[in-house]
Amino acid sequence: MEDTAVRLPIADCRLPIGFRRARARLSTVVFGWVAVAALALSSRASADTFREAFDAYAANAPEQSAALFRELATNQPSAGVLHNLGNAEWKSGQAGEAILAWERAQWLDPFNANARANLRYARQTAQLPSPQLAWYEMCSTWLPVNAWAWLAALSFWTALALVLLPGVLRWRKADWHQAVAAAGFAVFLLTIPALLGVHSRTKLGIIRAKDTPLRLTPTRDAQTLGRLPAGELVRLERERGGYVYVRGANDAAGWVERAQFGTISSL
């Protein structure tokens, strides 16, 4: 007797369209709640770290406090955290690291009066020369660095829109169109020196270590031209390997190890 195979019908395992859409919406909601929960946990961890760093500073453990504030500044940089990091570094005897932290706080928030006062006091105490900035670099310190880019973009596109859109959309040209467009272009032109100043200040940095050797060539065995004090503001000119060529006060220039130098714009 010949065996015959019985073929069972294959069930359609696909979910109904409505159920699939509901599941997709549920997945989106779950993902959103997971993201919110992760953000909340991260914020709480940062708050706990900040409290621990503050307590360590109050307990006269500035090294521990500086390490914790440094961790916060790496993960979530802000002017307030960098200001506190500078206080802990200064209390630890690390003048170069303190001045670098306060300069970075000023980079993010030029209106931070506490960081500005600490910088003035630290430079007077360490007998460091005041920063010599070009006029366009001084202009760039009047607002936060990101604000200049936003102001330039907003003023330019607003002015361009008021010049082009009335003709494209067949609007009746009004005097205020021309007035606002002219003001927008004027503001845009005024932001250009500040934008150049922001770019130029990205080359500014601080000497981290005390008595940092200023070398003739970018090698460890090079002739030492002099030594730079911790906290001195220098200008980066070029880089080679593990060394950077900087120019400091009194036009002193030479190579220093990269680890002994930190730019104020890098957080």
LOGUVEX-454121 format. One record per residue (C-alpha): residue number from 1; z, y negated, x negated; residue in one letter. Coordinates in steps of 0.05 Angstrom, whole numbers, plus 5000, padded with zeros to 4 digits. Layout:
% residues N
  num     Z     Y     X  residu
  NUM     Z     Y     X       A
...
//
This chain:
% residues 267
  num     Z     Y     X  residu
    1  5000  5000  5000       M
    2  4979  4934  4970       E
    3  5035  4884  4960       D
    4  5021  4816  4987       T
    5  5057  4756  4961       A
    6  5086  4711  5013       V
    7  5076  4638  4996       R
    8  5132  4595  5021       L
    9  5114  4524  5040       P
   10  5134  4473  4987       I
   11  5182  4424  5016       A
   12  5169  4350  5005       D
   13  5228  4329  4962       C
   14  5209  4256  4960       R
   15  5259  4211  4991       L
   16  5239  4169  5052       P
   17  5212  4101  5034       I
   18  5270  4065  5068       G
   19  5321  4107  5031       F
   20  5287  4095  4964       R
   21  5288  4020  4976       R
   22  5361  4023  4995       A
   23  5376  4062  4932       R
   24  5338  4011  4890       A
   25  5378  3955  4922       R
   26  5442  3993  4911       L
   27  5424  4004  4837       S
   28  5411  3929  4829       T
   29  5478  3912  4861       V
   30  5514  3963  4817       V
   31  5480  3937  4755       F
   32  5500  3866  4774       G
   33  5572  3885  4784       W
   34  5573  3922  4718       V
   35  5545  3861  4683       A
   36  5597  3816  4716       V
   37  5652  3865  4697       A
   38  5628  3868  4625       A
   39  5627  3792  4622       L
   40  5697  3788  4651       A
   41  5723  3839  4602       L
   42  5690  3801  4545       S
   43  5720  3735  4568       S
   44  5789  3767  4574       R
   45  5782  3798  4505       A
   46  5763  3730  4477       S
   47  5822  3697  4512       A
   48  5869  3750  4483       D
   49  5841  3740  4414       T
   50  5849  3664  4420       F
   51  5921  3672  4442       R
   52  5935  3720  4385       E
   53  5903  3671  4335       A
   54  5943  3613  4363       F
   55  6007  3653  4359       D
   56  5992  3673  4287       A
   57  5981  3600  4269       Y
   58  6047  3579  4303       A
   59  6082  3636  4266       A
   60  6059  3608  4199       N
   61  6008  3664  4187       A
   62  5946  3620  4175       P
   63  5906  3675  4140       E
   64  5912  3721  4201       Q
   65  5898  3662  4247       S
   66  5836  3643  4208       A
   67  5809  3714  4210       A
   68  5817  3717  4286       L
   69  5787  3648  4297       F
   70  5729  3667  4251       R
   71  5716  3728  4294       E
   72  5715  3684  4356       L
   73  5669  3634  4323       A
   74  5620  3690  4305       T
   75  5619  3720  4375       N
   76  5626  3658  4418       Q
   77  5617  3594  4376       P
   78  5644  3530  4405       S
   79  5669  3464  4378       A
   80  5740  3480  4399       G
   81  5743  3547  4364       V
   82  5712  3518  4301       L
   83  5762  3461  4301       H
   84  5820  3511  4305       N
   85  5787  3553  4251       L
   86  5785  3492  4206       G
   87  5859  3479  4218       N
   88  5877  3551  4200       A
   89  5833  3550  4138       E
   90  5863  3484  4115       W
   91  5934  3511  4125       K
   92  5912  3572  4084       S
   93  5892  3527  4026       G
   94  5817  3539  4036       Q
   95  5793  3467  4036       A
   96  5719  3484  4031       G
   97  5721  3533  4089       E
   98  5762  3483  4131       A
   99  5713  3426  4119       I
  100  5654  3473  4134       L
  101  5686  3493  4201       A
  102  5700  3421  4221       W
  103  5628  3401  4202       E
  104  5602  3457  4245       R
  105  5646  3434  4302       A
  106  5616  3364  4294       Q
  107  5546  3395  4294       W
  108  5559  3425  4362       L
  109  5598  3367  4390       D
  110  5591  3299  4354       P
  111  5642  3270  4403       F
  112  5698  3315  4377       N
  113  5747  3262  4353       A
  114  5797  3313  4326       N
  115  5746  3345  4280       A
  116  5721  3277  4257       R
  117  5792  3254  4241       A
  118  5807  3319  4203       N
  119  5744  3311  4162       L
  120  5763  3241  4143       R
  121  5833  3262  4124       Y
  122  5810  3323  4085       A
  123  5759  3284  4044       R
  124  5809  3231  4028       Q
  125  5861  3283  4007       T
  126  5811  3322  3964       A
  127  5780  3257  3938       Q
  128  5711  3278  3961       L
  129  5655  3227  3971       P
  130  5635  3209  4041       S
  131  5569  3239  4066       P
  132  5509  3196  4050       Q
  133  5460  3203  4108       L
  134  5393  3170  4120       A
  135  5388  3123  4179       W
  136  5349  3174  4221       Y
  137  5402  3226  4205       E
  138  5456  3179  4228       M
  139  5417  3169  4293       C
  140  5415  3244  4304       S
  141  5491  3247  4304       T
  142  5496  3203  4366       W
  143  5483  3262  4413       L
  144  5489  3338  4408       P
  145  5431  3368  4371       V
  146  5403  3404  4432       N
  147  5406  3341  4474       A
  148  5352  3307  4432       W
  149  5302  3362  4445       A
  150  5316  3361  4520       W
  151  5312  3285  4522       L
  152  5246  3285  4485       A
  153  5215  3339  4530       A
  154  5240  3307  4594       L
  155  5216  3236  4576       S
  156  5148  3260  4552       F
  157  5131  3304  4611       W
  158  5157  3254  4661       T
  159  5114  3199  4631       A
  160  5053  3245  4628       L
  161  5062  3268  4700       A
  162  5065  3196  4726       L
  163  5002  3180  4688       V
  164  4961  3240  4710       L
  165  4987  3262  4778       L
  166  4969  3200  4819       P
  167  4896  3210  4801       G
  168  4897  3285  4810       V
  169  4934  3284  4877       L
  170  4900  3220  4900       R
  171  4964  3182  4907       W
  172  4963  3108  4913       R
  173  4982  3079  4846       K
  174  5044  3038  4847       A
  175  5074  2991  4796       D
  176  5135  3034  4788       W
  177  5091  3093  4766       H
  178  5067  3052  4706       Q
  179  5137  3024  4693       A
  180  5170  3093  4692       V
  181  5113  3123  4650       A
  182  5120  3067  4599       A
  183  5195  3076  4596       A
  184  5186  3151  4588       G
  185  5138  3143  4530       F
  186  5185  3092  4498       A
  187  5244  3139  4503       V
  188  5202  3195  4474       F
  189  5182  3153  4414       L
  190  5255  3134  4403       L
  191  5275  3207  4401       T
  192  5226  3224  4344       I
  193  5270  3195  4288       P
  194  5330  3232  4316       A
  195  5292  3297  4319       L
  196  5271  3287  4246       L
  197  5344  3274  4230       G
  198  5366  3338  4264       V
  199  5315  3377  4223       H
  200  5336  3343  4159       S
  201  5409  3357  4171       R
  202  5396  3431  4176       T
  203  5390  3428  4100       K
  204  5461  3400  4092       L
  205  5516  3447  4072       G
  206  5586  3453  4043       I
  207  5610  3483  3978       I
  208  5659  3537  3999       R
  209  5695  3556  3935       A
  210  5736  3515  3887       K
  211  5703  3496  3820       D
  212  5636  3527  3839       T
  213  5592  3531  3777       P
  214  5528  3491  3780       L
  215  5477  3531  3739       R
  216  5413  3510  3704       L
  217  5375  3572  3727       T
  218  5387  3622  3785       P
  219  5420  3674  3741       T
  220  5492  3693  3727       R
  221  5484  3682  3652       D
  222  5453  3613  3660       A
  223  5481  3550  3627       Q
  224  5533  3516  3670       T
  225  5516  3443  3682       L
  226  5581  3427  3717       G
  227  5627  3448  3772       R
  228  5629  3427  3845       L
  229  5693  3419  3884       P
  230  5706  3457  3948       A
  231  5685  3418  4009       G
  232  5632  3375  3976       E
  233  5571  3361  4020       L
  234  5506  3380  3986       V
  235  5433  3385  4007       R
  236  5394  3449  4002       L
  237  5327  3441  3968       E
  238  5302  3512  3955       R
  239  5325  3584  3951       E
  240  5313  3642  3904       R
  241  5344  3710  3910       G
  242  5419  3704  3915       G
  243  5420  3631  3893       Y
  244  5405  3564  3925       V
  245  5385  3499  3892       Y
  246  5428  3442  3917       V
  247  5436  3368  3904       R
  248  5504  3336  3911       G
  249  5539  3270  3898       A
  250  5516  3227  3840       N
  251  5449  3265  3843       D
  252  5480  3327  3810       A
  253  5433  3385  3822       A
  254  5430  3458  3802       G
  255  5435  3529  3826       W
  256  5496  3559  3860       V
  257  5508  3628  3889       E
  258  5488  3634  3961       R
  259  5557  3661  3981       A
  260  5589  3598  3955       Q
  261  5548  3553  4001       F
  262  5545  3547  4077       G
  263  5500  3504  4119       T
  264  5532  3464  4174       I
  265  5479  3485  4224       S
  266  5489  3561  4215       S
  267  5545  3590  4257       L
//
